[in-house]
Amino acid sequence: MSDEPPTPHPPPLRRWVNTRSAAAHIGIHPEVLRRWSRQPGKHTWLPKPIRVGKEFRWDIDALETALADLNDRPQEDNDEAR
């Protein structure tokens, strides 16, 4: 047996996409996603994008998780997504 500790698995790769692709992936218009991101106090469930040059990049996995969590919330909490 080896005395070496097991090699940890690398973290999963994050998938970053531009606003147009992120919006298409979740079925909304890109301007809606831009508007939601400009209102962080109102849309607290929305993950924050990163800025790359002049564009924003969205972690598509974080966006999917946030939407899934939002859909699991009671209806009265869900009104902010509309």
N, CA, C and O atoms as a GROMACS GRO file, in nm:
protein
  328
    1MET      N    1   0.084  -0.118   0.000
    1MET     CA    2   0.000   0.000   0.000
    1MET      C    3   0.089   0.124   0.000
    1MET      O    4   0.198   0.124   0.057
    2SER      N    5   0.042   0.225  -0.063
    2SER     CA    6   0.116   0.349  -0.072
    2SER      C    7   0.076   0.441   0.043
    2SER      O    8  -0.040   0.445   0.085
    3ASP      N    9   0.173   0.515   0.092
    3ASP     CA   10   0.145   0.610   0.200
    3ASP      C   11   0.104   0.747   0.148
    3ASP      O   12   0.080   0.839   0.226
    4GLU      N   13   0.097   0.762   0.016
    4GLU     CA   14   0.061   0.892  -0.042
    4GLU      C   15  -0.088   0.917  -0.026
    4GLU      O   16  -0.169   0.826  -0.042
    5PRO      N   17  -0.125   1.042   0.005
    5PRO     CA   18  -0.268   1.074   0.017
    5PRO      C   19  -0.333   1.065  -0.121
    5PRO      O   20  -0.267   1.085  -0.223
    6PRO      N   21  -0.462   1.036  -0.125
    6PRO     CA   22  -0.530   1.029  -0.255
    6PRO      C   23  -0.528   1.165  -0.324
    6PRO      O   24  -0.535   1.269  -0.259
    7THR      N   25  -0.519   1.162  -0.454
    7THR     CA   26  -0.518   1.286  -0.532
    7THR      C   27  -0.659   1.342  -0.536
    7THR      O   28  -0.753   1.273  -0.574
    8PRO      N   29  -0.676   1.470  -0.495
    8PRO     CA   30  -0.810   1.528  -0.499
    8PRO      C   31  -0.854   1.548  -0.644
    8PRO      O   32  -0.773   1.572  -0.732
    9HIS      N   33  -0.984   1.538  -0.664
    9HIS     CA   34  -1.038   1.561  -0.798
    9HIS      C   35  -1.040   1.710  -0.826
    9HIS      O   36  -1.072   1.789  -0.736
   10PRO      N   37  -1.007   1.751  -0.949
   10PRO     CA   38  -1.013   1.894  -0.980
   10PRO      C   39  -1.157   1.942  -0.978
   10PRO      O   40  -1.249   1.864  -1.001
   11PRO      N   41  -1.177   2.070  -0.948
   11PRO     CA   42  -1.314   2.122  -0.948
   11PRO      C   43  -1.372   2.114  -1.090
   11PRO      O   44  -1.298   2.121  -1.188
   12PRO      N   45  -1.503   2.100  -1.100
   12PRO     CA   46  -1.564   2.093  -1.235
   12PRO      C   47  -1.541   2.224  -1.310
   12PRO      O   48  -1.536   2.332  -1.250
   13LEU      N   49  -1.527   2.213  -1.440
   13LEU     CA   50  -1.510   2.332  -1.523
   13LEU      C   51  -1.639   2.412  -1.524
   13LEU      O   52  -1.748   2.355  -1.531
   14ARG      N   53  -1.625   2.543  -1.518
   14ARG     CA   54  -1.742   2.629  -1.525
   14ARG      C   55  -1.764   2.668  -1.670
   14ARG      O   56  -1.669   2.694  -1.744
   15ARG      N   57  -1.890   2.670  -1.710
   15ARG     CA   58  -1.924   2.706  -1.848
   15ARG      C   59  -1.971   2.851  -1.850
   15ARG      O   60  -2.077   2.883  -1.796
   16TRP      N   61  -1.893   2.937  -1.911
   16TRP     CA   62  -1.925   3.079  -1.920
   16TRP      C   63  -1.976   3.110  -2.060
   16TRP      O   64  -1.915   3.070  -2.159
   17VAL      N   65  -2.089   3.182  -2.067
   17VAL     CA   66  -2.147   3.219  -2.196
   17VAL      C   67  -2.184   3.366  -2.194
   17VAL      O   68  -2.199   3.426  -2.088
   18ASN      N   69  -2.199   3.423  -2.313
   18ASN     CA   70  -2.238   3.564  -2.320
   18ASN      C   71  -2.386   3.580  -2.287
   18ASN      O   72  -2.458   3.481  -2.272
   19THR      N   73  -2.431   3.703  -2.277
   19THR     CA   74  -2.569   3.731  -2.237
   19THR      C   75  -2.669   3.674  -2.336
   19THR      O   76  -2.772   3.618  -2.295
   20ARG      N   77  -2.641   3.686  -2.466
   20ARG     CA   78  -2.734   3.634  -2.566
   20ARG      C   79  -2.752   3.482  -2.550
   20ARG      O   80  -2.864   3.432  -2.555
   21SER      N   81  -2.643   3.410  -2.533
   21SER     CA   82  -2.650   3.265  -2.517
   21SER      C   83  -2.717   3.225  -2.386
   21SER      O   84  -2.796   3.131  -2.383
   22ALA      N   85  -2.686   3.297  -2.278
   22ALA     CA   86  -2.748   3.266  -2.148
   22ALA      C   87  -2.898   3.288  -2.154
   22ALA      O   88  -2.976   3.207  -2.104
   23ALA      N   89  -2.940   3.398  -2.215
   23ALA     CA   90  -3.083   3.428  -2.226
   23ALA      C   91  -3.154   3.323  -2.312
   23ALA      O   92  -3.263   3.278  -2.277
   24ALA      N   93  -3.093   3.284  -2.423
   24ALA     CA   94  -3.153   3.182  -2.509
   24ALA      C   95  -3.163   3.049  -2.435
   24ALA      O   96  -3.260   2.976  -2.452
   25HIS      N   97  -3.064   3.019  -2.354
   25HIS     CA   98  -3.063   2.892  -2.281
   25HIS      C   99  -3.179   2.883  -2.182
   25HIS      O  100  -3.234   2.775  -2.160
   26ILE      N  101  -3.215   2.996  -2.121
   26ILE     CA  102  -3.324   2.993  -2.023
   26ILE      C  103  -3.457   3.042  -2.082
   26ILE      O  104  -3.557   3.051  -2.011
   27GLY      N  105  -3.457   3.074  -2.212
   27GLY     CA  106  -3.582   3.104  -2.282
   27GLY      C  107  -3.636   3.245  -2.263
   27GLY      O  108  -3.758   3.265  -2.262
   28ILE      N  109  -3.547   3.342  -2.247
   28ILE     CA  110  -3.592   3.481  -2.236
   28ILE      C  111  -3.514   3.567  -2.335
   28ILE      O  112  -3.415   3.522  -2.393
   29HIS      N  113  -3.557   3.690  -2.353
   29HIS     CA  114  -3.488   3.784  -2.440
   29HIS      C  115  -3.363   3.836  -2.368
   29HIS      O  116  -3.367   3.855  -2.246
   30PRO      N  117  -3.254   3.859  -2.440
   30PRO     CA  118  -3.132   3.908  -2.375
   30PRO      C  119  -3.152   4.037  -2.296
   30PRO      O  120  -3.089   4.058  -2.193
   31GLU      N  121  -3.240   4.125  -2.345
   31GLU     CA  122  -3.263   4.250  -2.273
   31GLU      C  123  -3.328   4.226  -2.138
   31GLU      O  124  -3.304   4.302  -2.044
   32VAL      N  125  -3.410   4.123  -2.126
   32VAL     CA  126  -3.471   4.089  -1.997
   32VAL      C  127  -3.362   4.048  -1.898
   32VAL      O  128  -3.363   4.092  -1.783
   33LEU      N  129  -3.268   3.965  -1.943
   33LEU     CA  130  -3.158   3.923  -1.856
   33LEU      C  131  -3.072   4.043  -1.817
   33LEU      O  132  -3.029   4.053  -1.702
   34ARG      N  133  -3.048   4.134  -1.910
   34ARG     CA  134  -2.972   4.256  -1.878
   34ARG      C  135  -3.046   4.341  -1.774
   34ARG      O  136  -2.985   4.392  -1.680
   35ARG      N  137  -3.177   4.355  -1.792
   35ARG     CA  138  -3.257   4.434  -1.699
   35ARG      C  139  -3.255   4.371  -1.560
   35ARG      O  140  -3.239   4.440  -1.459
   36TRP      N  141  -3.272   4.238  -1.555
   36TRP     CA  142  -3.267   4.169  -1.426
   36TRP      C  143  -3.133   4.191  -1.357
   36TRP      O  144  -3.128   4.210  -1.236
   37SER      N  145  -3.024   4.187  -1.434
   37SER     CA  146  -2.891   4.202  -1.373
   37SER      C  147  -2.867   4.345  -1.323
   37SER      O  148  -2.785   4.366  -1.234
   38ARG      N  149  -2.938   4.441  -1.380
   38ARG     CA  150  -2.925   4.580  -1.333
   38ARG      C  151  -3.010   4.609  -1.210
   38ARG      O  152  -3.002   4.717  -1.152
   39GLN      N  153  -3.093   4.512  -1.170
   39GLN     CA  154  -3.179   4.526  -1.052
   39GLN      C  155  -3.147   4.416  -0.950
   39GLN      O  156  -3.232   4.332  -0.921
   40PRO      N  157  -3.025   4.415  -0.895
   40PRO     CA  158  -2.986   4.304  -0.807
   40PRO      C  159  -3.068   4.295  -0.680
   40PRO      O  160  -3.086   4.186  -0.627
   41GLY      N  161  -3.119   4.406  -0.630
   41GLY     CA  162  -3.200   4.402  -0.509
   41GLY      C  163  -3.335   4.336  -0.532
   41GLY      O  164  -3.393   4.278  -0.440
   42LYS      N  165  -3.385   4.346  -0.654
   42LYS     CA  166  -3.515   4.289  -0.688
   42LYS      C  167  -3.503   4.142  -0.729
   42LYS      O  168  -3.594   4.063  -0.704
   43HIS      N  169  -3.394   4.106  -0.790
   43HIS     CA  170  -3.373   3.970  -0.841
   43HIS      C  171  -3.254   3.907  -0.769
   43HIS      O  172  -3.150   3.879  -0.829
   44THR      N  173  -3.271   3.886  -0.641
   44THR     CA  174  -3.162   3.835  -0.557
   44THR      C  175  -3.122   3.693  -0.592
   44THR      O  176  -3.011   3.651  -0.558
   45TRP      N  177  -3.208   3.618  -0.658
   45TRP     CA  178  -3.181   3.480  -0.696
   45TRP      C  179  -3.083   3.470  -0.812
   45TRP      O  180  -3.021   3.366  -0.832
   46LEU      N  181  -3.068   3.578  -0.890
   46LEU     CA  182  -2.988   3.576  -1.012
   46LEU      C  183  -2.839   3.578  -0.980
   46LEU      O  184  -2.792   3.668  -0.909
   47PRO      N  185  -2.763   3.481  -1.032
   47PRO     CA  186  -2.617   3.485  -1.008
   47PRO      C  187  -2.556   3.604  -1.080
   47PRO      O  188  -2.606   3.647  -1.184
   48LYS      N  189  -2.450   3.656  -1.026
   48LYS     CA  190  -2.385   3.773  -1.085
   48LYS      C  191  -2.294   3.731  -1.201
   48LYS      O  192  -2.219   3.634  -1.190
   49PRO      N  193  -2.302   3.804  -1.312
   49PRO     CA  194  -2.211   3.774  -1.424
   49PRO      C  195  -2.074   3.836  -1.397
   49PRO      O  196  -2.057   3.917  -1.307
   50ILE      N  197  -1.976   3.796  -1.477
   50ILE     CA  198  -1.846   3.862  -1.473
   50ILE      C  199  -1.832   3.943  -1.600
   50ILE      O  200  -1.896   3.913  -1.701
   51ARG      N  201  -1.751   4.044  -1.596
   51ARG     CA  202  -1.730   4.128  -1.713
   51ARG      C  203  -1.600   4.086  -1.781
   51ARG      O  204  -1.496   4.075  -1.716
   52VAL      N  205  -1.607   4.063  -1.911
   52VAL     CA  206  -1.490   4.032  -1.991
   52VAL      C  207  -1.489   4.132  -2.106
   52VAL      O  208  -1.568   4.123  -2.200
   53GLY      N  209  -1.399   4.228  -2.095
   53GLY     CA  210  -1.398   4.336  -2.193
   53GLY      C  211  -1.525   4.417  -2.180
   53GLY      O  212  -1.555   4.470  -2.073
   54LYS      N  213  -1.600   4.428  -2.288
   54LYS     CA  214  -1.726   4.503  -2.287
   54LYS      C  215  -1.847   4.416  -2.264
   54LYS      O  216  -1.959   4.466  -2.253
   55GLU      N  217  -1.826   4.285  -2.257
   55GLU     CA  218  -1.939   4.193  -2.244
   55GLU      C  219  -1.944   4.129  -2.106
   55GLU      O  220  -1.844   4.122  -2.035
   56PHE      N  221  -2.062   4.083  -2.072
   56PHE     CA  222  -2.080   4.005  -1.950
   56PHE      C  223  -2.078   3.857  -1.986
   56PHE      O  224  -2.123   3.817  -2.094
   57ARG      N  225  -2.027   3.777  -1.895
   57ARG     CA  226  -2.028   3.632  -1.911
   57ARG      C  227  -2.103   3.573  -1.792
   57ARG      O  228  -2.083   3.613  -1.678
   58TRP      N  229  -2.188   3.477  -1.821
   58TRP     CA  230  -2.272   3.412  -1.722
   58TRP      C  231  -2.227   3.269  -1.702
   58TRP      O  232  -2.199   3.198  -1.799
   59ASP      N  233  -2.221   3.225  -1.578
   59ASP     CA  234  -2.194   3.085  -1.547
   59ASP      C  235  -2.326   3.012  -1.568
   59ASP      O  236  -2.418   3.023  -1.488
   60ILE      N  237  -2.333   2.937  -1.677
   60ILE     CA  238  -2.459   2.874  -1.716
   60ILE      C  239  -2.506   2.773  -1.612
   60ILE      O  240  -2.626   2.757  -1.591
   61ASP      N  241  -2.413   2.704  -1.547
   61ASP     CA  242  -2.452   2.606  -1.444
   61ASP      C  243  -2.513   2.677  -1.323
   61ASP      O  244  -2.611   2.630  -1.266
   62ALA      N  245  -2.454   2.791  -1.283
   62ALA     CA  246  -2.508   2.867  -1.171
   62ALA      C  247  -2.646   2.923  -1.206
   62ALA      O  248  -2.734   2.929  -1.120
   63LEU      N  249  -2.663   2.964  -1.331
   63LEU     CA  250  -2.792   3.017  -1.375
   63LEU      C  251  -2.899   2.907  -1.373
   63LEU      O  252  -3.012   2.930  -1.329
   64GLU      N  253  -2.864   2.789  -1.420
   64GLU     CA  254  -2.958   2.676  -1.417
   64GLU      C  255  -2.996   2.640  -1.273
   64GLU      O  256  -3.113   2.614  -1.243
   65THR      N  257  -2.897   2.637  -1.185
   65THR     CA  258  -2.922   2.604  -1.044
   65THR      C  259  -3.013   2.708  -0.980
   65THR      O  260  -3.105   2.674  -0.907
   66ALA      N  261  -2.986   2.836  -1.009
   66ALA     CA  262  -3.068   2.944  -0.952
   66ALA      C  263  -3.213   2.933  -0.999
   66ALA      O  264  -3.305   2.953  -0.920
   67LEU      N  265  -3.233   2.902  -1.126
   67LEU     CA  266  -3.369   2.888  -1.178
   67LEU      C  267  -3.438   2.766  -1.118
   67LEU      O  268  -3.557   2.771  -1.088
   68ALA      N  269  -3.365   2.658  -1.102
   68ALA     CA  270  -3.423   2.538  -1.040
   68ALA      C  271  -3.465   2.567  -0.897
   68ALA      O  272  -3.573   2.526  -0.853
   69ASP      N  273  -3.379   2.638  -0.823
   69ASP     CA  274  -3.411   2.675  -0.686
   69ASP      C  275  -3.531   2.768  -0.681
   69ASP      O  276  -3.615   2.758  -0.592
   70LEU      N  277  -3.539   2.860  -0.778
   70LEU     CA  278  -3.650   2.954  -0.784
   70LEU      C  279  -3.781   2.880  -0.810
   70LEU      O  280  -3.884   2.914  -0.752
   71ASN      N  281  -3.777   2.780  -0.895
   71ASN     CA  282  -3.897   2.701  -0.925
   71ASN      C  283  -3.940   2.615  -0.807
   71ASN      O  284  -4.057   2.576  -0.800
   72ASP      N  285  -3.849   2.585  -0.716
   72ASP     CA  286  -3.882   2.505  -0.598
   72ASP      C  287  -3.940   2.589  -0.484
   72ASP      O  288  -3.990   2.534  -0.386
   73ARG      N  289  -3.932   2.722  -0.497
   73ARG     CA  290  -3.983   2.810  -0.391
   73ARG      C  291  -4.135   2.818  -0.396
   73ARG      O  292  -4.195   2.792  -0.501
   74PRO      N  293  -4.199   2.852  -0.283
   74PRO     CA  294  -4.345   2.872  -0.284
   74PRO      C  295  -4.385   2.982  -0.382
   74PRO      O  296  -4.304   3.070  -0.412
   75GLN      N  297  -4.507   2.978  -0.431
   75GLN     CA  298  -4.554   3.068  -0.534
   75GLN      C  299  -4.542   3.215  -0.496
   75GLN      O  300  -4.504   3.297  -0.580
   76GLU      N  301  -4.572   3.252  -0.370
   76GLU     CA  302  -4.565   3.395  -0.333
   76GLU      C  303  -4.423   3.449  -0.340
   76GLU      O  304  -4.404   3.568  -0.366
   77ASP      N  305  -4.321   3.365  -0.319
   77ASP     CA  306  -4.183   3.408  -0.333
   77ASP      C  307  -4.141   3.410  -0.479
   77ASP      O  308  -4.043   3.476  -0.515
   78ASN      N  309  -4.213   3.341  -0.562
   78ASN     CA  310  -4.179   3.324  -0.702
   78ASN      C  311  -4.220   3.443  -0.788
   78ASN      O  312  -4.182   3.448  -0.906
   79ASP      N  313  -4.295   3.537  -0.734
   79ASP     CA  314  -4.346   3.649  -0.812
   79ASP      C  315  -4.237   3.738  -0.869
   79ASP      O  316  -4.261   3.805  -0.969
   80GLU      N  317  -4.117   3.741  -0.810
   80GLU     CA  318  -4.013   3.828  -0.860
   80GLU      C  319  -3.957   3.782  -0.993
   80GLU      O  320  -3.891   3.861  -1.060
   81ALA      N  321  -3.981   3.661  -1.034
   81ALA     CA  322  -3.929   3.612  -1.160
   81ALA      C  323  -4.014   3.660  -1.278
   81ALA      O  324  -3.972   3.645  -1.393
   82ARG      N  325  -4.127   3.715  -1.254
   82ARG     CA  326  -4.214   3.758  -1.363
   82ARG      C  327  -4.185   3.899  -1.405
   82ARG      O  328  -4.250   3.951  -1.496
   0.00000   0.00000   0.00000
